[in-house]
Amino acid sequence: MLGVQHMSYGTIQGYDLNGVETGEFSSGETALIIGKSHRQGNFRFGINLKGVFSNIAGYRASALMFDLGGVFIHPHKPFTAGLVIRNAGFVLSDYTSTSGSSVPLDVRAGITFKPEHMPLRFSLTAFNLTQADVSYDDPDDDEEKPGALKKVLSHLSLGTEILIHKNVTLMAGYNYLAHQALKLPAGGGGAGVSLGAAVHVKAFEFVFSRSAYVAGSAGYSFTLSADLNKLLKRR
């Protein structure tokens, strides 16, 4: 598998330490990916090797990382369970000599299941498993430190898929940690909520998603993937 991922942050207004405007700048990140997967019985294993390049206002950094994961696929029921190590690796070059950047290592585990006779599929993912407490501590909130329940919820994201057709799927997701960290004081504003749709056309898959951050602001993602095995067989 070969792939390219690009995240553009658009045009950003810059300021100096005194709050004076210094002009606009653009930023973005790109990842070049080489991947391989293998299925053995009810298990599928995969690895991605990634070269990641970041550009922020003319300051550049790069890193070499890999993802390693495995999935168990139930032989008779619509149930899968997986474990993945994401973004293991090291920084090749940093923005400046004093930046001290590091790769965002993450370990995730998740399950996906589909209730019988229902056009729905549900997913539960636990992330940041290498850290015991990732809960958001609002410095302006006078309440006590997050309790055990909030700490657990901060590791979880929920997702559901509506199976409109075998080739058309609508998707929705909710990330508790993102909601707590990015919500507005007067209301949630949709922070932590994501919506999307996936369409399969022959050997191609198109996926479009929208992730809300704060009210009036969201990020959009478009993915195009192709099954090379199907394409080669058609020739």
Biotite code that builds the C-alpha atoms (Angstrom):
import biotite.structure as struc

atoms = struc.array([
    struc.Atom([0.000, 0.000, 0.000], chain_id="A", res_id=1, res_name="MET", atom_name="CA", element="C"),
    struc.Atom([1.238, 3.462, -0.930], chain_id="A", res_id=2, res_name="LEU", atom_name="CA", element="C"),
    struc.Atom([-0.358, 6.613, 0.432], chain_id="A", res_id=3, res_name="GLY", atom_name="CA", element="C"),
    struc.Atom([-0.053, 10.347, 0.964], chain_id="A", res_id=4, res_name="VAL", atom_name="CA", element="C"),
    struc.Atom([-1.721, 12.276, 3.792], chain_id="A", res_id=5, res_name="GLN", atom_name="CA", element="C"),
    struc.Atom([-1.749, 16.067, 3.907], chain_id="A", res_id=6, res_name="HIS", atom_name="CA", element="C"),
    struc.Atom([-3.153, 18.376, 6.567], chain_id="A", res_id=7, res_name="MET", atom_name="CA", element="C"),
    struc.Atom([-3.395, 22.068, 5.735], chain_id="A", res_id=8, res_name="SER", atom_name="CA", element="C"),
    struc.Atom([-3.932, 24.524, 8.587], chain_id="A", res_id=9, res_name="TYR", atom_name="CA", element="C"),
    struc.Atom([-4.766, 27.332, 6.173], chain_id="A", res_id=10, res_name="GLY", atom_name="CA", element="C"),
    struc.Atom([-3.658, 30.935, 6.591], chain_id="A", res_id=11, res_name="THR", atom_name="CA", element="C"),
    struc.Atom([-2.895, 32.079, 10.148], chain_id="A", res_id=12, res_name="ILE", atom_name="CA", element="C"),
    struc.Atom([-2.389, 35.612, 11.444], chain_id="A", res_id=13, res_name="GLN", atom_name="CA", element="C"),
    struc.Atom([0.945, 35.960, 13.233], chain_id="A", res_id=14, res_name="GLY", atom_name="CA", element="C"),
    struc.Atom([1.707, 38.127, 16.295], chain_id="A", res_id=15, res_name="TYR", atom_name="CA", element="C"),
    struc.Atom([4.867, 39.045, 18.177], chain_id="A", res_id=16, res_name="ASP", atom_name="CA", element="C"),
    struc.Atom([5.334, 38.880, 21.964], chain_id="A", res_id=17, res_name="LEU", atom_name="CA", element="C"),
    struc.Atom([3.655, 42.285, 22.357], chain_id="A", res_id=18, res_name="ASN", atom_name="CA", element="C"),
    struc.Atom([0.555, 41.263, 20.400], chain_id="A", res_id=19, res_name="GLY", atom_name="CA", element="C"),
    struc.Atom([1.496, 43.258, 17.299], chain_id="A", res_id=20, res_name="VAL", atom_name="CA", element="C"),
    struc.Atom([0.508, 41.675, 13.991], chain_id="A", res_id=21, res_name="GLU", atom_name="CA", element="C"),
    struc.Atom([3.471, 40.336, 12.022], chain_id="A", res_id=22, res_name="THR", atom_name="CA", element="C"),
    struc.Atom([1.613, 39.210, 8.930], chain_id="A", res_id=23, res_name="GLY", atom_name="CA", element="C"),
    struc.Atom([-0.065, 36.028, 7.790], chain_id="A", res_id=24, res_name="GLU", atom_name="CA", element="C"),
    struc.Atom([1.606, 32.664, 7.300], chain_id="A", res_id=25, res_name="PHE", atom_name="CA", element="C"),
    struc.Atom([0.580, 29.212, 6.124], chain_id="A", res_id=26, res_name="SER", atom_name="CA", element="C"),
    struc.Atom([1.228, 25.857, 7.773], chain_id="A", res_id=27, res_name="SER", atom_name="CA", element="C"),
    struc.Atom([0.717, 22.215, 6.950], chain_id="A", res_id=28, res_name="GLY", atom_name="CA", element="C"),
    struc.Atom([1.924, 18.660, 7.434], chain_id="A", res_id=29, res_name="GLU", atom_name="CA", element="C"),
    struc.Atom([2.440, 15.818, 4.967], chain_id="A", res_id=30, res_name="THR", atom_name="CA", element="C"),
    struc.Atom([3.031, 12.103, 5.490], chain_id="A", res_id=31, res_name="ALA", atom_name="CA", element="C"),
    struc.Atom([4.323, 9.646, 2.874], chain_id="A", res_id=32, res_name="LEU", atom_name="CA", element="C"),
    struc.Atom([3.223, 6.109, 3.761], chain_id="A", res_id=33, res_name="ILE", atom_name="CA", element="C"),
    struc.Atom([4.286, 2.610, 2.705], chain_id="A", res_id=34, res_name="ILE", atom_name="CA", element="C"),
    struc.Atom([2.194, -0.175, 4.217], chain_id="A", res_id=35, res_name="GLY", atom_name="CA", element="C"),
    struc.Atom([1.882, -3.955, 4.166], chain_id="A", res_id=36, res_name="LYS", atom_name="CA", element="C"),
    struc.Atom([-0.762, -6.260, 5.648], chain_id="A", res_id=37, res_name="SER", atom_name="CA", element="C"),
    struc.Atom([-1.060, -10.026, 5.991], chain_id="A", res_id=38, res_name="HIS", atom_name="CA", element="C"),
    struc.Atom([-3.962, -12.249, 7.000], chain_id="A", res_id=39, res_name="ARG", atom_name="CA", element="C"),
    struc.Atom([-3.444, -15.484, 8.904], chain_id="A", res_id=40, res_name="GLN", atom_name="CA", element="C"),
    struc.Atom([-6.619, -17.348, 9.779], chain_id="A", res_id=41, res_name="GLY", atom_name="CA", element="C"),
    struc.Atom([-8.857, -15.040, 11.796], chain_id="A", res_id=42, res_name="ASN", atom_name="CA", element="C"),
    struc.Atom([-6.111, -12.485, 12.344], chain_id="A", res_id=43, res_name="PHE", atom_name="CA", element="C"),
    struc.Atom([-4.829, -9.656, 10.177], chain_id="A", res_id=44, res_name="ARG", atom_name="CA", element="C"),
    struc.Atom([-1.511, -7.925, 10.843], chain_id="A", res_id=45, res_name="PHE", atom_name="CA", element="C"),
    struc.Atom([-0.165, -4.729, 9.307], chain_id="A", res_id=46, res_name="GLY", atom_name="CA", element="C"),
    struc.Atom([2.681, -2.247, 9.406], chain_id="A", res_id=47, res_name="ILE", atom_name="CA", element="C"),
    struc.Atom([3.066, 1.277, 8.027], chain_id="A", res_id=48, res_name="ASN", atom_name="CA", element="C"),
    struc.Atom([6.329, 3.134, 7.524], chain_id="A", res_id=49, res_name="LEU", atom_name="CA", element="C"),
    struc.Atom([5.834, 6.914, 7.456], chain_id="A", res_id=50, res_name="LYS", atom_name="CA", element="C"),
    struc.Atom([7.983, 9.878, 6.539], chain_id="A", res_id=51, res_name="GLY", atom_name="CA", element="C"),
    struc.Atom([6.371, 12.956, 8.101], chain_id="A", res_id=52, res_name="VAL", atom_name="CA", element="C"),
    struc.Atom([7.163, 16.556, 7.130], chain_id="A", res_id=53, res_name="PHE", atom_name="CA", element="C"),
    struc.Atom([5.889, 19.677, 8.931], chain_id="A", res_id=54, res_name="SER", atom_name="CA", element="C"),
    struc.Atom([6.066, 23.336, 7.910], chain_id="A", res_id=55, res_name="ASN", atom_name="CA", element="C"),
    struc.Atom([4.966, 26.134, 10.266], chain_id="A", res_id=56, res_name="ILE", atom_name="CA", element="C"),
    struc.Atom([5.649, 29.698, 9.138], chain_id="A", res_id=57, res_name="ALA", atom_name="CA", element="C"),
    struc.Atom([8.771, 28.593, 7.287], chain_id="A", res_id=58, res_name="GLY", atom_name="CA", element="C"),
    struc.Atom([10.102, 26.492, 10.180], chain_id="A", res_id=59, res_name="TYR", atom_name="CA", element="C"),
    struc.Atom([10.417, 22.861, 9.128], chain_id="A", res_id=60, res_name="ARG", atom_name="CA", element="C"),
    struc.Atom([10.692, 19.527, 10.893], chain_id="A", res_id=61, res_name="ALA", atom_name="CA", element="C"),
    struc.Atom([10.658, 15.890, 9.804], chain_id="A", res_id=62, res_name="SER", atom_name="CA", element="C"),
    struc.Atom([10.333, 12.489, 11.443], chain_id="A", res_id=63, res_name="ALA", atom_name="CA", element="C"),
    struc.Atom([10.447, 8.790, 10.577], chain_id="A", res_id=64, res_name="LEU", atom_name="CA", element="C"),
    struc.Atom([7.696, 6.732, 12.227], chain_id="A", res_id=65, res_name="MET", atom_name="CA", element="C"),
    struc.Atom([5.888, 3.424, 11.935], chain_id="A", res_id=66, res_name="PHE", atom_name="CA", element="C"),
    struc.Atom([2.529, 1.938, 12.918], chain_id="A", res_id=67, res_name="ASP", atom_name="CA", element="C"),
    struc.Atom([2.185, -1.703, 13.919], chain_id="A", res_id=68, res_name="LEU", atom_name="CA", element="C"),
    struc.Atom([-1.157, -3.379, 14.535], chain_id="A", res_id=69, res_name="GLY", atom_name="CA", element="C"),
    struc.Atom([-3.235, -6.531, 14.569], chain_id="A", res_id=70, res_name="GLY", atom_name="CA", element="C"),
    struc.Atom([-6.959, -7.310, 14.271], chain_id="A", res_id=71, res_name="VAL", atom_name="CA", element="C"),
    struc.Atom([-8.990, -10.355, 15.276], chain_id="A", res_id=72, res_name="PHE", atom_name="CA", element="C"),
    struc.Atom([-11.922, -11.035, 12.934], chain_id="A", res_id=73, res_name="ILE", atom_name="CA", element="C"),
    struc.Atom([-14.633, -13.297, 14.320], chain_id="A", res_id=74, res_name="HIS", atom_name="CA", element="C"),
    struc.Atom([-15.228, -16.163, 11.858], chain_id="A", res_id=75, res_name="PRO", atom_name="CA", element="C"),
    struc.Atom([-19.024, -16.194, 12.232], chain_id="A", res_id=76, res_name="HIS", atom_name="CA", element="C"),
    struc.Atom([-20.183, -12.944, 13.826], chain_id="A", res_id=77, res_name="LYS", atom_name="CA", element="C"),
    struc.Atom([-19.741, -9.273, 12.773], chain_id="A", res_id=78, res_name="PRO", atom_name="CA", element="C"),
    struc.Atom([-17.204, -8.565, 15.522], chain_id="A", res_id=79, res_name="PHE", atom_name="CA", element="C"),
    struc.Atom([-13.592, -7.408, 15.369], chain_id="A", res_id=80, res_name="THR", atom_name="CA", element="C"),
    struc.Atom([-11.046, -6.417, 18.025], chain_id="A", res_id=81, res_name="ALA", atom_name="CA", element="C"),
    struc.Atom([-7.724, -4.739, 17.420], chain_id="A", res_id=82, res_name="GLY", atom_name="CA", element="C"),
    struc.Atom([-4.576, -3.308, 18.953], chain_id="A", res_id=83, res_name="LEU", atom_name="CA", element="C"),
    struc.Atom([-2.220, -0.809, 17.321], chain_id="A", res_id=84, res_name="VAL", atom_name="CA", element="C"),
    struc.Atom([0.976, 1.033, 18.171], chain_id="A", res_id=85, res_name="ILE", atom_name="CA", element="C"),
    struc.Atom([0.947, 4.371, 16.335], chain_id="A", res_id=86, res_name="ARG", atom_name="CA", element="C"),
    struc.Atom([3.707, 6.866, 15.595], chain_id="A", res_id=87, res_name="ASN", atom_name="CA", element="C"),
    struc.Atom([6.645, 4.993, 17.064], chain_id="A", res_id=88, res_name="ALA", atom_name="CA", element="C"),
    struc.Atom([9.910, 6.417, 15.761], chain_id="A", res_id=89, res_name="GLY", atom_name="CA", element="C"),
    struc.Atom([12.160, 9.444, 16.063], chain_id="A", res_id=90, res_name="PHE", atom_name="CA", element="C"),
    struc.Atom([12.624, 13.034, 14.902], chain_id="A", res_id=91, res_name="VAL", atom_name="CA", element="C"),
    struc.Atom([15.007, 13.498, 11.972], chain_id="A", res_id=92, res_name="LEU", atom_name="CA", element="C"),
    struc.Atom([15.166, 17.291, 12.007], chain_id="A", res_id=93, res_name="SER", atom_name="CA", element="C"),
    struc.Atom([13.533, 19.806, 14.362], chain_id="A", res_id=94, res_name="ASP", atom_name="CA", element="C"),
    struc.Atom([12.085, 23.277, 13.819], chain_id="A", res_id=95, res_name="TYR", atom_name="CA", element="C"),
    struc.Atom([14.933, 24.936, 15.720], chain_id="A", res_id=96, res_name="THR", atom_name="CA", element="C"),
    struc.Atom([17.919, 23.798, 17.763], chain_id="A", res_id=97, res_name="SER", atom_name="CA", element="C"),
    struc.Atom([15.950, 24.377, 20.990], chain_id="A", res_id=98, res_name="THR", atom_name="CA", element="C"),
    struc.Atom([12.529, 22.982, 19.995], chain_id="A", res_id=99, res_name="SER", atom_name="CA", element="C"),
    struc.Atom([12.811, 19.579, 21.670], chain_id="A", res_id=100, res_name="GLY", atom_name="CA", element="C"),
    struc.Atom([10.039, 17.962, 19.591], chain_id="A", res_id=101, res_name="SER", atom_name="CA", element="C"),
    struc.Atom([9.163, 14.273, 19.985], chain_id="A", res_id=102, res_name="SER", atom_name="CA", element="C"),
    struc.Atom([6.981, 11.827, 18.081], chain_id="A", res_id=103, res_name="VAL", atom_name="CA", element="C"),
    struc.Atom([3.383, 11.431, 19.396], chain_id="A", res_id=104, res_name="PRO", atom_name="CA", element="C"),
    struc.Atom([3.550, 7.757, 20.412], chain_id="A", res_id=105, res_name="LEU", atom_name="CA", element="C"),
    struc.Atom([0.102, 6.283, 20.976], chain_id="A", res_id=106, res_name="ASP", atom_name="CA", element="C"),
    struc.Atom([-1.189, 2.804, 21.802], chain_id="A", res_id=107, res_name="VAL", atom_name="CA", element="C"),
    struc.Atom([-4.836, 2.083, 20.960], chain_id="A", res_id=108, res_name="ARG", atom_name="CA", element="C"),
    struc.Atom([-7.237, -0.811, 21.393], chain_id="A", res_id=109, res_name="ALA", atom_name="CA", element="C"),
    struc.Atom([-10.745, -1.077, 20.029], chain_id="A", res_id=110, res_name="GLY", atom_name="CA", element="C"),
    struc.Atom([-13.717, -3.246, 19.181], chain_id="A", res_id=111, res_name="ILE", atom_name="CA", element="C"),
    struc.Atom([-16.348, -3.057, 16.450], chain_id="A", res_id=112, res_name="THR", atom_name="CA", element="C"),
    struc.Atom([-19.607, -4.971, 16.449], chain_id="A", res_id=113, res_name="PHE", atom_name="CA", element="C"),
    struc.Atom([-22.886, -5.040, 14.534], chain_id="A", res_id=114, res_name="LYS", atom_name="CA", element="C"),
    struc.Atom([-26.099, -6.102, 16.272], chain_id="A", res_id=115, res_name="PRO", atom_name="CA", element="C"),
    struc.Atom([-27.974, -8.788, 14.374], chain_id="A", res_id=116, res_name="GLU", atom_name="CA", element="C"),
    struc.Atom([-30.768, -7.564, 12.076], chain_id="A", res_id=117, res_name="HIS", atom_name="CA", element="C"),
    struc.Atom([-29.809, -3.905, 12.552], chain_id="A", res_id=118, res_name="MET", atom_name="CA", element="C"),
    struc.Atom([-28.283, -1.629, 9.852], chain_id="A", res_id=119, res_name="PRO", atom_name="CA", element="C"),
    struc.Atom([-25.900, -0.194, 12.448], chain_id="A", res_id=120, res_name="LEU", atom_name="CA", element="C"),
    struc.Atom([-22.306, -0.864, 13.436], chain_id="A", res_id=121, res_name="ARG", atom_name="CA", element="C"),
    struc.Atom([-20.757, 0.435, 16.671], chain_id="A", res_id=122, res_name="PHE", atom_name="CA", element="C"),
    struc.Atom([-17.140, 1.069, 17.624], chain_id="A", res_id=123, res_name="SER", atom_name="CA", element="C"),
    struc.Atom([-15.376, 1.765, 20.918], chain_id="A", res_id=124, res_name="LEU", atom_name="CA", element="C"),
    struc.Atom([-11.733, 2.849, 20.915], chain_id="A", res_id=125, res_name="THR", atom_name="CA", element="C"),
    struc.Atom([-9.378, 3.399, 23.840], chain_id="A", res_id=126, res_name="ALA", atom_name="CA", element="C"),
    struc.Atom([-6.401, 5.655, 23.059], chain_id="A", res_id=127, res_name="PHE", atom_name="CA", element="C"),
    struc.Atom([-3.350, 7.125, 24.805], chain_id="A", res_id=128, res_name="ASN", atom_name="CA", element="C"),
    struc.Atom([-2.983, 3.887, 26.752], chain_id="A", res_id=129, res_name="LEU", atom_name="CA", element="C"),
    struc.Atom([0.635, 4.648, 27.588], chain_id="A", res_id=130, res_name="THR", atom_name="CA", element="C"),
    struc.Atom([-0.527, 7.490, 29.868], chain_id="A", res_id=131, res_name="GLN", atom_name="CA", element="C"),
    struc.Atom([-2.629, 6.928, 32.966], chain_id="A", res_id=132, res_name="ALA", atom_name="CA", element="C"),
    struc.Atom([-4.215, 10.390, 33.075], chain_id="A", res_id=133, res_name="ASP", atom_name="CA", element="C"),
    struc.Atom([-4.896, 12.396, 29.896], chain_id="A", res_id=134, res_name="VAL", atom_name="CA", element="C"),
    struc.Atom([-8.007, 14.195, 31.194], chain_id="A", res_id=135, res_name="SER", atom_name="CA", element="C"),
    struc.Atom([-8.323, 17.919, 30.499], chain_id="A", res_id=136, res_name="TYR", atom_name="CA", element="C"),
    struc.Atom([-7.814, 20.133, 33.540], chain_id="A", res_id=137, res_name="ASP", atom_name="CA", element="C"),
    struc.Atom([-9.422, 23.525, 32.864], chain_id="A", res_id=138, res_name="ASP", atom_name="CA", element="C"),
    struc.Atom([-7.313, 26.180, 34.666], chain_id="A", res_id=139, res_name="PRO", atom_name="CA", element="C"),
    struc.Atom([-10.367, 28.467, 34.876], chain_id="A", res_id=140, res_name="ASP", atom_name="CA", element="C"),
    struc.Atom([-12.514, 25.806, 36.529], chain_id="A", res_id=141, res_name="ASP", atom_name="CA", element="C"),
    struc.Atom([-12.542, 25.901, 40.331], chain_id="A", res_id=142, res_name="ASP", atom_name="CA", element="C"),
    struc.Atom([-13.946, 22.372, 40.599], chain_id="A", res_id=143, res_name="GLU", atom_name="CA", element="C"),
    struc.Atom([-11.918, 19.513, 42.001], chain_id="A", res_id=144, res_name="GLU", atom_name="CA", element="C"),
    struc.Atom([-9.470, 17.591, 39.879], chain_id="A", res_id=145, res_name="LYS", atom_name="CA", element="C"),
    struc.Atom([-11.044, 15.116, 37.410], chain_id="A", res_id=146, res_name="PRO", atom_name="CA", element="C"),
    struc.Atom([-12.277, 11.955, 39.102], chain_id="A", res_id=147, res_name="GLY", atom_name="CA", element="C"),
    struc.Atom([-11.814, 8.336, 38.058], chain_id="A", res_id=148, res_name="ALA", atom_name="CA", element="C"),
    struc.Atom([-14.798, 8.361, 35.680], chain_id="A", res_id=149, res_name="LEU", atom_name="CA", element="C"),
    struc.Atom([-13.556, 11.416, 33.757], chain_id="A", res_id=150, res_name="LYS", atom_name="CA", element="C"),
    struc.Atom([-10.082, 9.906, 33.536], chain_id="A", res_id=151, res_name="LYS", atom_name="CA", element="C"),
    struc.Atom([-11.522, 6.746, 31.980], chain_id="A", res_id=152, res_name="VAL", atom_name="CA", element="C"),
    struc.Atom([-13.817, 8.631, 29.588], chain_id="A", res_id=153, res_name="LEU", atom_name="CA", element="C"),
    struc.Atom([-10.867, 10.776, 28.455], chain_id="A", res_id=154, res_name="SER", atom_name="CA", element="C"),
    struc.Atom([-9.319, 7.634, 26.969], chain_id="A", res_id=155, res_name="HIS", atom_name="CA", element="C"),
    struc.Atom([-12.425, 6.675, 24.963], chain_id="A", res_id=156, res_name="LEU", atom_name="CA", element="C"),
    struc.Atom([-14.037, 7.614, 21.681], chain_id="A", res_id=157, res_name="SER", atom_name="CA", element="C"),
    struc.Atom([-17.339, 6.259, 20.390], chain_id="A", res_id=158, res_name="LEU", atom_name="CA", element="C"),
    struc.Atom([-18.442, 5.741, 16.815], chain_id="A", res_id=159, res_name="GLY", atom_name="CA", element="C"),
    struc.Atom([-21.414, 4.451, 14.878], chain_id="A", res_id=160, res_name="THR", atom_name="CA", element="C"),
    struc.Atom([-22.055, 3.653, 11.229], chain_id="A", res_id=161, res_name="GLU", atom_name="CA", element="C"),
    struc.Atom([-25.417, 3.639, 9.467], chain_id="A", res_id=162, res_name="ILE", atom_name="CA", element="C"),
    struc.Atom([-25.294, 1.023, 6.722], chain_id="A", res_id=163, res_name="LEU", atom_name="CA", element="C"),
    struc.Atom([-27.464, 2.655, 4.061], chain_id="A", res_id=164, res_name="ILE", atom_name="CA", element="C"),
    struc.Atom([-26.285, 0.246, 1.358], chain_id="A", res_id=165, res_name="HIS", atom_name="CA", element="C"),
    struc.Atom([-23.477, -2.246, 1.021], chain_id="A", res_id=166, res_name="LYS", atom_name="CA", element="C"),
    struc.Atom([-21.537, 0.500, -0.767], chain_id="A", res_id=167, res_name="ASN", atom_name="CA", element="C"),
    struc.Atom([-22.790, 3.566, 1.152], chain_id="A", res_id=168, res_name="VAL", atom_name="CA", element="C"),
    struc.Atom([-22.188, 4.285, 4.855], chain_id="A", res_id=169, res_name="THR", atom_name="CA", element="C"),
    struc.Atom([-22.921, 7.291, 7.069], chain_id="A", res_id=170, res_name="LEU", atom_name="CA", element="C"),
    struc.Atom([-20.726, 7.760, 10.145], chain_id="A", res_id=171, res_name="MET", atom_name="CA", element="C"),
    struc.Atom([-20.764, 9.695, 13.416], chain_id="A", res_id=172, res_name="ALA", atom_name="CA", element="C"),
    struc.Atom([-18.263, 9.847, 16.267], chain_id="A", res_id=173, res_name="GLY", atom_name="CA", element="C"),
    struc.Atom([-17.755, 11.465, 19.657], chain_id="A", res_id=174, res_name="TYR", atom_name="CA", element="C"),
    struc.Atom([-14.483, 12.116, 21.513], chain_id="A", res_id=175, res_name="ASN", atom_name="CA", element="C"),
    struc.Atom([-15.000, 13.036, 25.171], chain_id="A", res_id=176, res_name="TYR", atom_name="CA", element="C"),
    struc.Atom([-11.490, 14.456, 25.673], chain_id="A", res_id=177, res_name="LEU", atom_name="CA", element="C"),
    struc.Atom([-11.748, 16.713, 22.609], chain_id="A", res_id=178, res_name="ALA", atom_name="CA", element="C"),
    struc.Atom([-15.160, 17.903, 23.773], chain_id="A", res_id=179, res_name="HIS", atom_name="CA", element="C"),
    struc.Atom([-13.896, 18.842, 27.239], chain_id="A", res_id=180, res_name="GLN", atom_name="CA", element="C"),
    struc.Atom([-10.790, 20.611, 25.929], chain_id="A", res_id=181, res_name="ALA", atom_name="CA", element="C"),
    struc.Atom([-12.376, 22.534, 23.050], chain_id="A", res_id=182, res_name="LEU", atom_name="CA", element="C"),
    struc.Atom([-15.949, 23.319, 24.109], chain_id="A", res_id=183, res_name="LYS", atom_name="CA", element="C"),
    struc.Atom([-17.074, 26.920, 24.589], chain_id="A", res_id=184, res_name="LEU", atom_name="CA", element="C"),
    struc.Atom([-17.813, 28.240, 28.113], chain_id="A", res_id=185, res_name="PRO", atom_name="CA", element="C"),
    struc.Atom([-21.471, 28.834, 27.202], chain_id="A", res_id=186, res_name="ALA", atom_name="CA", element="C"),
    struc.Atom([-21.949, 25.459, 25.502], chain_id="A", res_id=187, res_name="GLY", atom_name="CA", element="C"),
    struc.Atom([-20.341, 22.540, 23.712], chain_id="A", res_id=188, res_name="GLY", atom_name="CA", element="C"),
    struc.Atom([-20.569, 24.028, 20.225], chain_id="A", res_id=189, res_name="GLY", atom_name="CA", element="C"),
    struc.Atom([-20.288, 20.552, 18.728], chain_id="A", res_id=190, res_name="GLY", atom_name="CA", element="C"),
    struc.Atom([-16.682, 20.148, 19.893], chain_id="A", res_id=191, res_name="ALA", atom_name="CA", element="C"),
    struc.Atom([-15.539, 16.543, 19.755], chain_id="A", res_id=192, res_name="GLY", atom_name="CA", element="C"),
    struc.Atom([-18.272, 15.499, 17.320], chain_id="A", res_id=193, res_name="VAL", atom_name="CA", element="C"),
    struc.Atom([-17.408, 14.187, 13.861], chain_id="A", res_id=194, res_name="SER", atom_name="CA", element="C"),
    struc.Atom([-19.629, 13.237, 10.910], chain_id="A", res_id=195, res_name="LEU", atom_name="CA", element="C"),
    struc.Atom([-18.798, 11.511, 7.656], chain_id="A", res_id=196, res_name="GLY", atom_name="CA", element="C"),
    struc.Atom([-19.804, 9.358, 4.725], chain_id="A", res_id=197, res_name="ALA", atom_name="CA", element="C"),
    struc.Atom([-18.100, 6.570, 2.775], chain_id="A", res_id=198, res_name="ALA", atom_name="CA", element="C"),
    struc.Atom([-18.896, 5.395, -0.752], chain_id="A", res_id=199, res_name="VAL", atom_name="CA", element="C"),
    struc.Atom([-17.469, 2.327, -2.523], chain_id="A", res_id=200, res_name="HIS", atom_name="CA", element="C"),
    struc.Atom([-17.286, 2.411, -6.310], chain_id="A", res_id=201, res_name="VAL", atom_name="CA", element="C"),
    struc.Atom([-15.751, -0.760, -7.764], chain_id="A", res_id=202, res_name="LYS", atom_name="CA", element="C"),
    struc.Atom([-12.137, -0.831, -6.528], chain_id="A", res_id=203, res_name="ALA", atom_name="CA", element="C"),
    struc.Atom([-12.256, 2.689, -5.069], chain_id="A", res_id=204, res_name="PHE", atom_name="CA", element="C"),
    struc.Atom([-13.416, 4.061, -1.735], chain_id="A", res_id=205, res_name="GLU", atom_name="CA", element="C"),
    struc.Atom([-14.252, 7.717, -1.120], chain_id="A", res_id=206, res_name="PHE", atom_name="CA", element="C"),
    struc.Atom([-14.505, 8.981, 2.464], chain_id="A", res_id=207, res_name="VAL", atom_name="CA", element="C"),
    struc.Atom([-15.503, 12.504, 3.487], chain_id="A", res_id=208, res_name="PHE", atom_name="CA", element="C"),
    struc.Atom([-15.604, 13.673, 7.112], chain_id="A", res_id=209, res_name="SER", atom_name="CA", element="C"),
    struc.Atom([-16.190, 16.804, 9.151], chain_id="A", res_id=210, res_name="ARG", atom_name="CA", element="C"),
    struc.Atom([-14.788, 17.190, 12.671], chain_id="A", res_id=211, res_name="SER", atom_name="CA", element="C"),
    struc.Atom([-16.091, 20.013, 14.864], chain_id="A", res_id=212, res_name="ALA", atom_name="CA", element="C"),
    struc.Atom([-13.705, 21.871, 17.162], chain_id="A", res_id=213, res_name="TYR", atom_name="CA", element="C"),
    struc.Atom([-15.608, 24.948, 18.357], chain_id="A", res_id=214, res_name="VAL", atom_name="CA", element="C"),
    struc.Atom([-18.792, 26.670, 17.231], chain_id="A", res_id=215, res_name="ALA", atom_name="CA", element="C"),
    struc.Atom([-18.384, 27.943, 13.686], chain_id="A", res_id=216, res_name="GLY", atom_name="CA", element="C"),
    struc.Atom([-15.078, 26.131, 13.110], chain_id="A", res_id=217, res_name="SER", atom_name="CA", element="C"),
    struc.Atom([-14.449, 22.631, 11.771], chain_id="A", res_id=218, res_name="ALA", atom_name="CA", element="C"),
    struc.Atom([-11.922, 20.541, 9.915], chain_id="A", res_id=219, res_name="GLY", atom_name="CA", element="C"),
    struc.Atom([-12.705, 18.628, 6.747], chain_id="A", res_id=220, res_name="TYR", atom_name="CA", element="C"),
    struc.Atom([-11.034, 15.489, 5.445], chain_id="A", res_id=221, res_name="SER", atom_name="CA", element="C"),
    struc.Atom([-11.280, 13.694, 2.110], chain_id="A", res_id=222, res_name="PHE", atom_name="CA", element="C"),
    struc.Atom([-9.747, 10.266, 1.515], chain_id="A", res_id=223, res_name="THR", atom_name="CA", element="C"),
    struc.Atom([-9.469, 8.349, -1.747], chain_id="A", res_id=224, res_name="LEU", atom_name="CA", element="C"),
    struc.Atom([-8.196, 4.773, -1.572], chain_id="A", res_id=225, res_name="SER", atom_name="CA", element="C"),
    struc.Atom([-7.961, 1.982, -4.099], chain_id="A", res_id=226, res_name="ALA", atom_name="CA", element="C"),
    struc.Atom([-7.725, -1.809, -3.844], chain_id="A", res_id=227, res_name="ASP", atom_name="CA", element="C"),
    struc.Atom([-4.705, -2.558, -6.028], chain_id="A", res_id=228, res_name="LEU", atom_name="CA", element="C"),
    struc.Atom([-5.532, -6.274, -6.145], chain_id="A", res_id=229, res_name="ASN", atom_name="CA", element="C"),
    struc.Atom([-8.942, -5.557, -7.693], chain_id="A", res_id=230, res_name="LYS", atom_name="CA", element="C"),
    struc.Atom([-7.445, -3.082, -10.152], chain_id="A", res_id=231, res_name="LEU", atom_name="CA", element="C"),
    struc.Atom([-4.791, -5.545, -11.299], chain_id="A", res_id=232, res_name="LEU", atom_name="CA", element="C"),
    struc.Atom([-7.327, -8.356, -11.684], chain_id="A", res_id=233, res_name="LYS", atom_name="CA", element="C"),
    struc.Atom([-9.454, -6.215, -14.003], chain_id="A", res_id=234, res_name="ARG", atom_name="CA", element="C"),
    struc.Atom([-6.579, -5.932, -16.481], chain_id="A", res_id=235, res_name="ARG", atom_name="CA", element="C"),
])
